[in-house]
């Protein structure tokens, strides 16, 4: 809900607080729940890479809505 919040000031404060609290950590974990399904987004502070972990595999050509939600967090 915080990612989709229209309160830009509140979102900025939330992100700054959590990022500053994790300055000594290599990996920052973001648990995400979308449509009742949990996935994990991990930021590697050393390499700058983001990874998305989703145990539910998409079938055929369907768009992975959980990955789409994770992209919102990364951006």
N, CA, C, O and CB atoms as a CASP TS submission, in Angstrom:
PFRMAT TS
TARGET T0000
AUTHOR 0000-0000-0000
METHOD Language model
MODEL 1
PARENT N/A
ATOM      1  N   UNK     1       0.818  -1.197   0.000  1.00  0.00           N
ATOM      2  CA  UNK     1       0.000   0.000   0.000  1.00  0.00           C
ATOM      3  C   UNK     1       0.860   1.258   0.000  1.00  0.00           C
ATOM      4  O   UNK     1       0.492   2.260  -0.614  1.00  0.00           O
ATOM      5  CB  UNK     1      -0.930   0.000   1.200  1.00  0.00           C
ATOM      6  N   UNK     2       2.005   1.215   0.685  1.00  0.00           N
ATOM      7  CA  UNK     2       2.862   2.400   0.751  1.00  0.00           C
ATOM      8  C   UNK     2       3.417   2.744  -0.627  1.00  0.00           C
ATOM      9  O   UNK     2       3.573   3.921  -0.953  1.00  0.00           O
ATOM     10  CB  UNK     2       4.013   2.177   1.744  1.00  0.00           C
ATOM     11  N   UNK     3       3.715   1.734  -1.439  1.00  0.00           N
ATOM     12  CA  UNK     3       4.265   1.977  -2.771  1.00  0.00           C
ATOM     13  C   UNK     3       3.271   2.726  -3.642  1.00  0.00           C
ATOM     14  O   UNK     3       3.661   3.579  -4.439  1.00  0.00           O
ATOM     15  CB  UNK     3       4.656   0.659  -3.437  1.00  0.00           C
ATOM     16  N   UNK     4       1.991   2.412  -3.497  1.00  0.00           N
ATOM     17  CA  UNK     4       0.960   3.045  -4.317  1.00  0.00           C
ATOM     18  C   UNK     4       0.390   4.307  -3.672  1.00  0.00           C
ATOM     19  O   UNK     4      -0.546   4.899  -4.210  1.00  0.00           O
ATOM     20  CB  UNK     4      -0.159   2.062  -4.584  1.00  0.00           C
ATOM     21  N   UNK     5       0.921   4.719  -2.560  1.00  0.00           N
ATOM     22  CA  UNK     5       0.394   5.856  -1.830  1.00  0.00           C
ATOM     23  C   UNK     5       0.532   7.148  -2.632  1.00  0.00           C
ATOM     24  O   UNK     5       1.549   7.380  -3.284  1.00  0.00           O
ATOM     25  CB  UNK     5       1.102   5.991  -0.494  1.00  0.00           C
ATOM     26  N   UNK     6      -0.498   7.977  -2.576  1.00  0.00           N
ATOM     27  CA  UNK     6      -0.459   9.282  -3.244  1.00  0.00           C
ATOM     28  C   UNK     6       0.296  10.301  -2.393  1.00  0.00           C
ATOM     29  O   UNK     6       0.636  11.383  -2.871  1.00  0.00           O
ATOM     30  CB  UNK     6      -1.889   9.786  -3.533  1.00  0.00           C
ATOM     31  N   UNK     7       0.554   9.957  -1.146  1.00  0.00           N
ATOM     32  CA  UNK     7       1.267  10.855  -0.234  1.00  0.00           C
ATOM     33  C   UNK     7       2.768  10.736  -0.495  1.00  0.00           C
ATOM     34  O   UNK     7       3.448   9.912   0.117  1.00  0.00           O
ATOM     35  CB  UNK     7       0.933  10.524   1.260  1.00  0.00           C
ATOM     36  N   UNK     8       3.277  11.563  -1.406  1.00  0.00           N
ATOM     37  CA  UNK     8       4.679  11.488  -1.804  1.00  0.00           C
ATOM     38  C   UNK     8       5.603  11.783  -0.626  1.00  0.00           C
ATOM     39  O   UNK     8       6.643  11.141  -0.480  1.00  0.00           O
ATOM     40  CB  UNK     8       4.959  12.463  -2.949  1.00  0.00           C
ATOM     41  N   UNK     9       5.236  12.742   0.211  1.00  0.00           N
ATOM     42  CA  UNK     9       6.047  13.067   1.387  1.00  0.00           C
ATOM     43  C   UNK     9       6.125  11.907   2.355  1.00  0.00           C
ATOM     44  O   UNK     9       7.189  11.620   2.903  1.00  0.00           O
ATOM     45  CB  UNK     9       5.488  14.283   2.094  1.00  0.00           C
ATOM     46  N   UNK    10       4.998  11.235   2.569  1.00  0.00           N
ATOM     47  CA  UNK    10       4.965  10.079   3.462  1.00  0.00           C
ATOM     48  C   UNK    10       5.768   8.918   2.906  1.00  0.00           C
ATOM     49  O   UNK    10       6.455   8.216   3.648  1.00  0.00           O
ATOM     50  CB  UNK    10       3.533   9.643   3.705  1.00  0.00           C
ATOM     51  N   UNK    11       5.680   8.717   1.598  1.00  0.00           N
ATOM     52  CA  UNK    11       6.442   7.653   0.949  1.00  0.00           C
ATOM     53  C   UNK    11       7.939   7.931   1.054  1.00  0.00           C
ATOM     54  O   UNK    11       8.721   7.030   1.355  1.00  0.00           O
ATOM     55  CB  UNK    11       6.026   7.510  -0.528  1.00  0.00           C
ATOM     56  N   UNK    12       8.332   9.165   0.809  1.00  0.00           N
ATOM     57  CA  UNK    12       9.743   9.542   0.901  1.00  0.00           C
ATOM     58  C   UNK    12      10.270   9.331   2.320  1.00  0.00           C
ATOM     59  O   UNK    12      11.371   8.812   2.509  1.00  0.00           O
ATOM     60  CB  UNK    12       9.936  11.009   0.476  1.00  0.00           C
ATOM     61  N   UNK    13       9.484   9.733   3.310  1.00  0.00           N
ATOM     62  CA  UNK    13       9.882   9.561   4.710  1.00  0.00           C
ATOM     63  C   UNK    13      10.015   8.071   5.061  1.00  0.00           C
ATOM     64  O   UNK    13      10.959   7.669   5.741  1.00  0.00           O
ATOM     65  CB  UNK    13       8.857  10.242   5.647  1.00  0.00           C
ATOM     66  N   UNK    14       9.070   7.270   4.594  1.00  0.00           N
ATOM     67  CA  UNK    14       9.079   5.833   4.846  1.00  0.00           C
ATOM     68  C   UNK    14      10.331   5.183   4.255  1.00  0.00           C
ATOM     69  O   UNK    14      11.004   4.402   4.927  1.00  0.00           O
ATOM     70  CB  UNK    14       7.816   5.182   4.263  1.00  0.00           C
ATOM     71  N   UNK    15      10.642   5.507   2.997  1.00  0.00           N
ATOM     72  CA  UNK    15      11.799   4.922   2.327  1.00  0.00           C
ATOM     73  C   UNK    15      13.094   5.370   3.001  1.00  0.00           C
ATOM     74  O   UNK    15      13.967   4.542   3.264  1.00  0.00           O
ATOM     75  CB  UNK    15      11.812   5.308   0.839  1.00  0.00           C
ATOM     76  N   UNK    16      13.232   6.663   3.283  1.00  0.00           N
ATOM     77  CA  UNK    16      14.451   7.160   3.935  1.00  0.00           C
ATOM     78  C   UNK    16      14.684   6.500   5.281  1.00  0.00           C
ATOM     79  O   UNK    16      15.808   6.116   5.607  1.00  0.00           O
ATOM     80  CB  UNK    16      14.378   8.667   4.114  1.00  0.00           C
ATOM     81  N   UNK    17      13.623   6.368   6.061  1.00  0.00           N
ATOM     82  CA  UNK    17      13.742   5.764   7.392  1.00  0.00           C
ATOM     83  C   UNK    17      14.237   4.326   7.284  1.00  0.00           C
ATOM     84  O   UNK    17      15.134   3.921   8.024  1.00  0.00           O
ATOM     85  CB  UNK    17      12.387   5.807   8.132  1.00  0.00           C
ATOM     86  N   UNK    18      13.662   3.559   6.372  1.00  0.00           N
ATOM     87  CA  UNK    18      14.028   2.152   6.251  1.00  0.00           C
ATOM     88  C   UNK    18      15.389   1.960   5.597  1.00  0.00           C
ATOM     89  O   UNK    18      16.122   1.047   5.978  1.00  0.00           O
ATOM     90  CB  UNK    18      12.977   1.413   5.462  1.00  0.00           C
ATOM     91  N   UNK    19      15.743   2.780   4.638  1.00  0.00           N
ATOM     92  CA  UNK    19      17.049   2.667   3.996  1.00  0.00           C
ATOM     93  C   UNK    19      18.147   3.065   4.976  1.00  0.00           C
ATOM     94  O   UNK    19      19.175   2.392   5.052  1.00  0.00           O
ATOM     95  CB  UNK    19      17.113   3.543   2.726  1.00  0.00           C
ATOM     96  N   UNK    20      17.948   4.143   5.722  1.00  0.00           N
ATOM     97  CA  UNK    20      18.980   4.567   6.674  1.00  0.00           C
ATOM     98  C   UNK    20      19.156   3.554   7.803  1.00  0.00           C
ATOM     99  O   UNK    20      20.254   3.415   8.342  1.00  0.00           O
ATOM    100  CB  UNK    20      18.630   5.937   7.257  1.00  0.00           C
ATOM    101  N   UNK    21      18.095   2.853   8.162  1.00  0.00           N
ATOM    102  CA  UNK    21      18.182   1.836   9.215  1.00  0.00           C
ATOM    103  C   UNK    21      18.961   0.608   8.750  1.00  0.00           C
ATOM    104  O   UNK    21      19.397  -0.200   9.570  1.00  0.00           O
ATOM    105  CB  UNK    21      16.781   1.421   9.665  1.00  0.00           C
ATOM    106  N   UNK    22      19.135   0.471   7.445  1.00  0.00           N
ATOM    107  CA  UNK    22      19.791  -0.728   6.935  1.00  0.00           C
ATOM    108  C   UNK    22      21.143  -0.428   6.283  1.00  0.00           C
ATOM    109  O   UNK    22      21.608  -1.204   5.447  1.00  0.00           O
ATOM    110  CB  UNK    22      18.889  -1.418   5.939  1.00  0.00           C
ATOM    111  N   UNK    23      21.769   0.669   6.649  1.00  0.00           N
ATOM    112  CA  UNK    23      23.024   1.060   6.002  1.00  0.00           C
ATOM    113  C   UNK    23      24.156   0.058   6.232  1.00  0.00           C
ATOM    114  O   UNK    23      25.068  -0.021   5.408  1.00  0.00           O
ATOM    115  CB  UNK    23      23.452   2.418   6.501  1.00  0.00           C
ATOM    116  N   UNK    24      24.127  -0.693   7.298  1.00  0.00           N
ATOM    117  CA  UNK    24      25.186  -1.658   7.576  1.00  0.00           C
ATOM    118  C   UNK    24      24.873  -3.049   7.013  1.00  0.00           C
ATOM    119  O   UNK    24      25.648  -3.984   7.212  1.00  0.00           O
ATOM    120  CB  UNK    24      25.415  -1.751   9.071  1.00  0.00           C
ATOM    121  N   UNK    25      23.760  -3.186   6.324  1.00  0.00           N
ATOM    122  CA  UNK    25      23.352  -4.487   5.787  1.00  0.00           C
ATOM    123  C   UNK    25      23.653  -4.573   4.296  1.00  0.00           C
ATOM    124  O   UNK    25      23.532  -3.584   3.574  1.00  0.00           O
ATOM    125  CB  UNK    25      21.855  -4.731   6.038  1.00  0.00           C
ATOM    126  N   UNK    26      24.042  -5.753   3.842  1.00  0.00           N
ATOM    127  CA  UNK    26      24.269  -5.931   2.402  1.00  0.00           C
ATOM    128  C   UNK    26      22.950  -6.114   1.668  1.00  0.00           C
ATOM    129  O   UNK    26      22.751  -5.538   0.598  1.00  0.00           O
ATOM    130  CB  UNK    26      25.188  -7.138   2.141  1.00  0.00           C
ATOM    131  N   UNK    27      22.051  -6.906   2.229  1.00  0.00           N
ATOM    132  CA  UNK    27      20.790  -7.200   1.554  1.00  0.00           C
ATOM    133  C   UNK    27      19.625  -6.557   2.300  1.00  0.00           C
ATOM    134  O   UNK    27      19.522  -6.658   3.522  1.00  0.00           O
ATOM    135  CB  UNK    27      20.578  -8.720   1.440  1.00  0.00           C
ATOM    136  N   UNK    28      18.749  -5.893   1.545  1.00  0.00           N
ATOM    137  CA  UNK    28      17.534  -5.314   2.113  1.00  0.00           C
ATOM    138  C   UNK    28      16.360  -6.087   1.523  1.00  0.00           C
ATOM    139  O   UNK    28      16.221  -6.183   0.303  1.00  0.00           O
ATOM    140  CB  UNK    28      17.422  -3.759   1.811  1.00  0.00           C
ATOM    141  N   UNK    29      15.521  -6.636   2.391  1.00  0.00           N
ATOM    142  CA  UNK    29      14.399  -7.470   1.966  1.00  0.00           C
ATOM    143  C   UNK    29      13.095  -6.672   2.027  1.00  0.00           C
ATOM    144  O   UNK    29      12.812  -5.981   3.005  1.00  0.00           O
ATOM    145  CB  UNK    29      14.298  -8.736   2.847  1.00  0.00           C
ATOM    146  N   UNK    30      12.325  -6.785   0.973  1.00  0.00           N
ATOM    147  CA  UNK    30      11.014  -6.146   0.904  1.00  0.00           C
ATOM    148  C   UNK    30       9.982  -7.239   0.634  1.00  0.00           C
ATOM    149  O   UNK    30       9.922  -7.780  -0.470  1.00  0.00           O
ATOM    150  CB  UNK    30      10.971  -5.027  -0.208  1.00  0.00           C
ATOM    151  N   UNK    31       9.173  -7.561   1.641  1.00  0.00           N
ATOM    152  CA  UNK    31       8.085  -8.516   1.452  1.00  0.00           C
ATOM    153  C   UNK    31       6.923  -7.788   0.794  1.00  0.00           C
ATOM    154  O   UNK    31       6.569  -6.679   1.195  1.00  0.00           O
ATOM    155  CB  UNK    31       7.649  -9.163   2.809  1.00  0.00           C
ATOM    156  N   UNK    32       6.335  -8.410  -0.209  1.00  0.00           N
ATOM    157  CA  UNK    32       5.220  -7.796  -0.918  1.00  0.00           C
ATOM    158  C   UNK    32       4.056  -8.770  -0.974  1.00  0.00           C
ATOM    159  O   UNK    32       4.239  -9.962  -1.225  1.00  0.00           O
ATOM    160  CB  UNK    32       5.639  -7.365  -2.341  1.00  0.00           C
ATOM    161  N   UNK    33       2.869  -8.255  -0.740  1.00  0.00           N
ATOM    162  CA  UNK    33       1.656  -9.058  -0.861  1.00  0.00           C
ATOM    163  C   UNK    33       0.767  -8.417  -1.920  1.00  0.00           C
ATOM    164  O   UNK    33       0.385  -7.253  -1.799  1.00  0.00           O
ATOM    165  CB  UNK    33       0.908  -9.174   0.512  1.00  0.00           C
ATOM    166  N   UNK    34       0.439  -9.182  -2.956  1.00  0.00           N
ATOM    167  CA  UNK    34      -0.445  -8.703  -4.017  1.00  0.00           C
ATOM    168  C   UNK    34      -1.463  -9.790  -4.312  1.00  0.00           C
ATOM    169  O   UNK    34      -1.103 -10.930  -4.604  1.00  0.00           O
ATOM    170  CB  UNK    34       0.358  -8.322  -5.305  1.00  0.00           C
ATOM    171  N   UNK    35      -2.733  -9.431  -4.232  1.00  0.00           N
ATOM    172  CA  UNK    35      -3.823 -10.395  -4.450  1.00  0.00           C
ATOM    173  C   UNK    35      -3.699 -11.625  -3.562  1.00  0.00           C
ATOM    174  O   UNK    35      -4.001 -12.740  -3.988  1.00  0.00           O
ATOM    175  CB  UNK    35      -3.855 -10.825  -5.904  1.00  0.00           C
ATOM    176  N   UNK    36      -3.247 -11.417  -2.311  1.00  0.00           N
ATOM    177  CA  UNK    36      -3.149 -12.508  -1.352  1.00  0.00           C
ATOM    178  C   UNK    36      -1.957 -13.421  -1.549  1.00  0.00           C
ATOM    179  O   UNK    36      -1.873 -14.468  -0.908  1.00  0.00           O
ATOM    180  CB  UNK    36      -4.375 -13.312  -1.407  1.00  0.00           C
ATOM    181  N   UNK    37      -1.024 -13.046  -2.428  1.00  0.00           N
ATOM    182  CA  UNK    37       0.157 -13.870  -2.686  1.00  0.00           C
ATOM    183  C   UNK    37       1.409 -13.086  -2.310  1.00  0.00           C
ATOM    184  O   UNK    37       1.596 -11.949  -2.743  1.00  0.00           O
ATOM    185  CB  UNK    37       0.215 -14.316  -4.179  1.00  0.00           C
ATOM    186  N   UNK    38       2.263 -13.706  -1.498  1.00  0.00           N
ATOM    187  CA  UNK    38       3.486 -13.051  -1.030  1.00  0.00           C
ATOM    188  C   UNK    38       4.661 -13.350  -1.951  1.00  0.00           C
ATOM    189  O   UNK    38       4.855 -14.487  -2.380  1.00  0.00           O
ATOM    190  CB  UNK    38       3.816 -13.495   0.395  1.00  0.00           C
ATOM    191  N   UNK    39       5.443 -12.310  -2.251  1.00  0.00           N
ATOM    192  CA  UNK    39       6.700 -12.467  -2.974  1.00  0.00           C
ATOM    193  C   UNK    39       7.763 -11.665  -2.228  1.00  0.00           C
ATOM    194  O   UNK    39       7.456 -10.913  -1.304  1.00  0.00           O
ATOM    195  CB  UNK    39       6.570 -11.996  -4.473  1.00  0.00           C
ATOM    196  N   UNK    40       8.997 -11.834  -2.638  1.00  0.00           N
ATOM    197  CA  UNK    40      10.104 -11.172  -1.972  1.00  0.00           C
ATOM    198  C   UNK    40      10.952 -10.421  -2.993  1.00  0.00           C
ATOM    199  O   UNK    40      11.323 -10.971  -4.030  1.00  0.00           O
ATOM    200  CB  UNK    40      10.959 -12.190  -1.199  1.00  0.00           C
ATOM    201  N   UNK    41      11.254  -9.163  -2.690  1.00  0.00           N
ATOM    202  CA  UNK    41      12.168  -8.371  -3.501  1.00  0.00           C
ATOM    203  C   UNK    41      13.386  -8.087  -2.624  1.00  0.00           C
ATOM    204  O   UNK    41      13.245  -7.647  -1.483  1.00  0.00           O
ATOM    205  CB  UNK    41      11.489  -7.031  -4.025  1.00  0.00           C
ATOM    206  N   UNK    42      14.584  -8.340  -3.160  1.00  0.00           N
ATOM    207  CA  UNK    42      15.810  -8.163  -2.397  1.00  0.00           C
ATOM    208  C   UNK    42      16.726  -7.187  -3.139  1.00  0.00           C
ATOM    209  O   UNK    42      16.967  -7.325  -4.338  1.00  0.00           O
ATOM    210  CB  UNK    42      16.521  -9.526  -2.166  1.00  0.00           C
ATOM    211  N   UNK    43      17.225  -6.209  -2.404  1.00  0.00           N
ATOM    212  CA  UNK    43      18.181  -5.252  -2.969  1.00  0.00           C
ATOM    213  C   UNK    43      19.567  -5.556  -2.412  1.00  0.00           C
ATOM    214  O   UNK    43      19.751  -5.609  -1.196  1.00  0.00           O
ATOM    215  CB  UNK    43      17.765  -3.776  -2.649  1.00  0.00           C
ATOM    216  N   UNK    44      20.539  -5.756  -3.297  1.00  0.00           N
ATOM    217  CA  UNK    44      21.930  -5.992  -2.915  1.00  0.00           C
ATOM    218  C   UNK    44      22.623  -4.631  -2.912  1.00  0.00           C
ATOM    219  O   UNK    44      22.848  -4.047  -3.972  1.00  0.00           O
ATOM    220  CB  UNK    44      22.650  -7.015  -3.899  1.00  0.00           C
ATOM    221  N   UNK    45      22.961  -4.127  -1.734  1.00  0.00           N
ATOM    222  CA  UNK    45      23.530  -2.779  -1.630  1.00  0.00           C
ATOM    223  C   UNK    45      24.943  -2.693  -2.187  1.00  0.00           C
ATOM    224  O   UNK    45      25.402  -1.601  -2.523  1.00  0.00           O
ATOM    225  CB  UNK    45      23.531  -2.330  -0.189  1.00  0.00           C
ATOM    226  N   UNK    46      25.643  -3.818  -2.291  1.00  0.00           N
ATOM    227  CA  UNK    46      27.006  -3.791  -2.843  1.00  0.00           C
ATOM    228  C   UNK    46      26.996  -3.734  -4.366  1.00  0.00           C
ATOM    229  O   UNK    46      27.738  -2.954  -4.963  1.00  0.00           O
ATOM    230  CB  UNK    46      27.791  -5.020  -2.379  1.00  0.00           C
ATOM    231  N   UNK    47      26.169  -4.545  -4.987  1.00  0.00           N
ATOM    232  CA  UNK    47      26.145  -4.597  -6.456  1.00  0.00           C
ATOM    233  C   UNK    47      25.104  -3.649  -7.052  1.00  0.00           C
ATOM    234  O   UNK    47      25.179  -3.297  -8.229  1.00  0.00           O
ATOM    235  CB  UNK    47      25.864  -6.022  -6.923  1.00  0.00           C
ATOM    236  N   UNK    48      24.131  -3.236  -6.230  1.00  0.00           N
ATOM    237  CA  UNK    48      23.053  -2.377  -6.726  1.00  0.00           C
ATOM    238  C   UNK    48      21.954  -3.151  -7.442  1.00  0.00           C
ATOM    239  O   UNK    48      21.034  -2.547  -7.994  1.00  0.00           O
ATOM    240  CB  UNK    48      23.617  -1.337  -7.657  1.00  0.00           C
ATOM    241  N   UNK    49      22.038  -4.480  -7.441  1.00  0.00           N
ATOM    242  CA  UNK    49      21.054  -5.306  -8.135  1.00  0.00           C
ATOM    243  C   UNK    49      19.802  -5.525  -7.298  1.00  0.00           C
ATOM    244  O   UNK    49      19.835  -5.508  -6.068  1.00  0.00           O
ATOM    245  CB  UNK    49      21.663  -6.643  -8.505  1.00  0.00           C
ATOM    246  N   UNK    50      18.700  -5.730  -8.005  1.00  0.00           N
ATOM    247  CA  UNK    50      17.416  -6.079  -7.399  1.00  0.00           C
ATOM    248  C   UNK    50      17.030  -7.465  -7.900  1.00  0.00           C
ATOM    249  O   UNK    50      17.196  -7.770  -9.082  1.00  0.00           O
ATOM    250  CB  UNK    50      16.305  -5.018  -7.743  1.00  0.00           C
ATOM    251  N   UNK    51      16.513  -8.308  -7.004  1.00  0.00           N
ATOM    252  CA  UNK    51      16.038  -9.646  -7.372  1.00  0.00           C
ATOM    253  C   UNK    51      14.608  -9.808  -6.884  1.00  0.00           C
ATOM    254  O   UNK    51      14.244  -9.312  -5.817  1.00  0.00           O
ATOM    255  CB  UNK    51      16.958 -10.762  -6.774  1.00  0.00           C
ATOM    256  N   UNK    52      13.803 -10.505  -7.673  1.00  0.00           N
ATOM    257  CA  UNK    52      12.411 -10.775  -7.302  1.00  0.00           C
ATOM    258  C   UNK    52      12.231 -12.283  -7.196  1.00  0.00           C
ATOM    259  O   UNK    52      12.545 -13.019  -8.132  1.00  0.00           O
ATOM    260  CB  UNK    52      11.410 -10.160  -8.344  1.00  0.00           C
ATOM    261  N   UNK    53      11.729 -12.737  -6.063  1.00  0.00           N
ATOM    262  CA  UNK    53      11.515 -14.165  -5.819  1.00  0.00           C
ATOM    263  C   UNK    53      10.023 -14.436  -5.704  1.00  0.00           C
ATOM    264  O   UNK    53       9.331 -13.842  -4.877  1.00  0.00           O
ATOM    265  CB  UNK    53      12.257 -14.632  -4.535  1.00  0.00           C
ATOM    266  N   UNK    54       9.538 -15.340  -6.545  1.00  0.00           N
ATOM    267  CA  UNK    54       8.130 -15.685  -6.584  1.00  0.00           C
ATOM    268  C   UNK    54       8.025 -17.195  -6.758  1.00  0.00           C
ATOM    269  O   UNK    54       8.436 -17.739  -7.783  1.00  0.00           O
ATOM    270  CB  UNK    54       7.386 -14.924  -7.730  1.00  0.00           C
ATOM    271  N   UNK    55       7.477 -17.864  -5.758  1.00  0.00           N
ATOM    272  CA  UNK    55       7.363 -19.325  -5.823  1.00  0.00           C
ATOM    273  C   UNK    55       6.276 -19.792  -6.783  1.00  0.00           C
ATOM    274  O   UNK    55       6.264 -20.954  -7.189  1.00  0.00           O
ATOM    275  CB  UNK    55       7.087 -19.879  -4.446  1.00  0.00           C
ATOM    276  N   UNK    56       5.364 -18.895  -7.147  1.00  0.00           N
ATOM    277  CA  UNK    56       4.285 -19.266  -8.057  1.00  0.00           C
ATOM    278  C   UNK    56       4.719 -18.960  -9.497  1.00  0.00           C
ATOM    279  O   UNK    56       4.883 -17.796  -9.865  1.00  0.00           O
ATOM    280  CB  UNK    56       2.963 -18.508  -7.697  1.00  0.00           C
ATOM    281  N   UNK    57       4.900 -19.987 -10.289  1.00  0.00           N
ATOM    282  CA  UNK    57       5.317 -19.801 -11.671  1.00  0.00           C
ATOM    283  C   UNK    57       4.118 -19.441 -12.541  1.00  0.00           C
ATOM    284  O   UNK    57       3.023 -19.976 -12.364  1.00  0.00           O
ATOM    285  CB  UNK    57       6.006 -21.066 -12.204  1.00  0.00           C
ATOM    286  N   UNK    58       4.340 -18.536 -13.472  1.00  0.00           N
ATOM    287  CA  UNK    58       3.282 -18.155 -14.397  1.00  0.00           C
ATOM    288  C   UNK    58       3.148 -19.218 -15.487  1.00  0.00           C
ATOM    289  O   UNK    58       4.140 -19.801 -15.925  1.00  0.00           O
ATOM    290  CB  UNK    58       3.570 -16.765 -15.019  1.00  0.00           C
ATOM    291  N   UNK    59       1.933 -19.458 -15.910  1.00  0.00           N
ATOM    292  CA  UNK    59       1.685 -20.461 -16.946  1.00  0.00           C
ATOM    293  C   UNK    59       1.480 -19.780 -18.288  1.00  0.00           C
ATOM    294  O   UNK    59       0.860 -18.720 -18.380  1.00  0.00           O
ATOM    295  CB  UNK    59       0.459 -21.330 -16.591  1.00  0.00           C
ATOM    296  N   UNK    60       2.000 -20.394 -19.299  1.00  0.00           N
ATOM    297  CA  UNK    60       1.905 -19.915 -20.678  1.00  0.00           C
ATOM    298  C   UNK    60       2.434 -18.495 -20.809  1.00  0.00           C
ATOM    299  O   UNK    60       3.521 -18.191 -20.317  1.00  0.00           O
ATOM    300  CB  UNK    60       0.460 -19.979 -21.165  1.00  0.00           C
ATOM    301  N   UNK    61       1.680 -17.627 -21.464  1.00  0.00           N
ATOM    302  CA  UNK    61       2.174 -16.295 -21.792  1.00  0.00           C
ATOM    303  C   UNK    61       1.592 -15.225 -20.871  1.00  0.00           C
ATOM    304  O   UNK    61       1.738 -14.034 -21.145  1.00  0.00           O
ATOM    305  CB  UNK    61       1.851 -15.964 -23.235  1.00  0.00           C
ATOM    306  N   UNK    62       0.960 -15.616 -19.827  1.00  0.00           N
ATOM    307  CA  UNK    62       0.337 -14.638 -18.927  1.00  0.00           C
ATOM    308  C   UNK    62       1.372 -13.698 -18.336  1.00  0.00           C
ATOM    309  O   UNK    62       2.508 -14.088 -18.065  1.00  0.00           O
ATOM    310  CB  UNK    62      -0.419 -15.348 -17.804  1.00  0.00           C
ATOM    311  N   UNK    63       0.966 -12.471 -18.145  1.00  0.00           N
ATOM    312  CA  UNK    63       1.840 -11.476 -17.522  1.00  0.00           C
ATOM    313  C   UNK    63       1.934 -11.778 -16.033  1.00  0.00           C
ATOM    314  O   UNK    63       0.923 -12.072 -15.395  1.00  0.00           O
ATOM    315  CB  UNK    63       1.313 -10.023 -17.765  1.00  0.00           C
ATOM    316  N   UNK    64       3.126 -11.709 -15.482  1.00  0.00           N
ATOM    317  CA  UNK    64       3.338 -11.945 -14.049  1.00  0.00           C
ATOM    318  C   UNK    64       3.004 -10.656 -13.299  1.00  0.00           C
ATOM    319  O   UNK    64       3.829  -9.747 -13.206  1.00  0.00           O
ATOM    320  CB  UNK    64       4.819 -12.403 -13.754  1.00  0.00           C
ATOM    321  N   UNK    65       1.790 -10.592 -12.768  1.00  0.00           N
ATOM    322  CA  UNK    65       1.346  -9.374 -12.082  1.00  0.00           C
ATOM    323  C   UNK    65       2.175  -9.102 -10.832  1.00  0.00           C
ATOM    324  O   UNK    65       2.312  -7.951 -10.417  1.00  0.00           O
ATOM    325  CB  UNK    65      -0.134  -9.485 -11.708  1.00  0.00           C
ATOM    326  N   UNK    66       2.725 -10.145 -10.233  1.00  0.00           N
ATOM    327  CA  UNK    66       3.541  -9.972  -9.037  1.00  0.00           C
ATOM    328  C   UNK    66       4.881  -9.316  -9.396  1.00  0.00           C
ATOM    329  O   UNK    66       5.393  -8.485  -8.646  1.00  0.00           O
ATOM    330  CB  UNK    66       3.775 -11.333  -8.340  1.00  0.00           C
ATOM    331  N   UNK    67       5.431  -9.693 -10.533  1.00  0.00           N
ATOM    332  CA  UNK    67       6.663  -9.069 -11.009  1.00  0.00           C
ATOM    333  C   UNK    67       6.405  -7.603 -11.369  1.00  0.00           C
ATOM    334  O   UNK    67       7.242  -6.740 -11.107  1.00  0.00           O
ATOM    335  CB  UNK    67       7.226  -9.837 -12.231  1.00  0.00           C
ATOM    336  N   UNK    68       5.260  -7.332 -11.960  1.00  0.00           N
ATOM    337  CA  UNK    68       4.882  -5.962 -12.301  1.00  0.00           C
ATOM    338  C   UNK    68       4.810  -5.098 -11.040  1.00  0.00           C
ATOM    339  O   UNK    68       5.256  -3.951 -11.049  1.00  0.00           O
ATOM    340  CB  UNK    68       3.528  -5.942 -13.044  1.00  0.00           C
ATOM    341  N   UNK    69       4.256  -5.638  -9.966  1.00  0.00           N
ATOM    342  CA  UNK    69       4.198  -4.929  -8.692  1.00  0.00           C
ATOM    343  C   UNK    69       5.597  -4.694  -8.134  1.00  0.00           C
ATOM    344  O   UNK    69       5.878  -3.633  -7.575  1.00  0.00           O
ATOM    345  CB  UNK    69       3.353  -5.710  -7.684  1.00  0.00           C
ATOM    346  N   UNK    70       6.470  -5.684  -8.285  1.00  0.00           N
ATOM    347  CA  UNK    70       7.849  -5.545  -7.805  1.00  0.00           C
ATOM    348  C   UNK    70       8.575  -4.433  -8.559  1.00  0.00           C
ATOM    349  O   UNK    70       9.383  -3.713  -7.973  1.00  0.00           O
ATOM    350  CB  UNK    70       8.611  -6.876  -7.960  1.00  0.00           C
ATOM    351  N   UNK    71       8.295  -4.290  -9.838  1.00  0.00           N
ATOM    352  CA  UNK    71       8.917  -3.206 -10.615  1.00  0.00           C
ATOM    353  C   UNK    71       8.530  -1.827 -10.082  1.00  0.00           C
ATOM    354  O   UNK    71       9.322  -0.889 -10.158  1.00  0.00           O
ATOM    355  CB  UNK    71       8.518  -3.318 -12.088  1.00  0.00           C
ATOM    356  N   UNK    72       7.322  -1.703  -9.547  1.00  0.00           N
ATOM    357  CA  UNK    72       6.902  -0.438  -8.934  1.00  0.00           C
ATOM    358  C   UNK    72       7.799  -0.097  -7.744  1.00  0.00           C
ATOM    359  O   UNK    72       8.193   1.054  -7.561  1.00  0.00           O
ATOM    360  CB  UNK    72       5.424  -0.515  -8.486  1.00  0.00           C
ATOM    361  N   UNK    73       8.109  -1.096  -6.951  1.00  0.00           N
ATOM    362  CA  UNK    73       8.974  -0.882  -5.791  1.00  0.00           C
ATOM    363  C   UNK    73      10.380  -0.459  -6.228  1.00  0.00           C
ATOM    364  O   UNK    73      10.955   0.476  -5.670  1.00  0.00           O
ATOM    365  CB  UNK    73       9.045  -2.160  -4.932  1.00  0.00           C
ATOM    366  N   UNK    74      10.922  -1.145  -7.216  1.00  0.00           N
ATOM    367  CA  UNK    74      12.267  -0.862  -7.694  1.00  0.00           C
ATOM    368  C   UNK    74      12.364   0.550  -8.276  1.00  0.00           C
ATOM    369  O   UNK    74      13.344   1.264  -8.063  1.00  0.00           O
ATOM    370  CB  UNK    74      12.681  -1.895  -8.742  1.00  0.00           C
ATOM    371  N   UNK    75      11.320   0.930  -9.016  1.00  0.00           N
ATOM    372  CA  UNK    75      11.371   2.267  -9.626  1.00  0.00           C
ATOM    373  C   UNK    75      11.112   3.337  -8.600  1.00  0.00           C
ATOM    374  O   UNK    75      11.116   4.523  -8.930  1.00  0.00           O
ATOM    375  CB  UNK    75      10.361   2.387 -10.761  1.00  0.00           C
TER
END
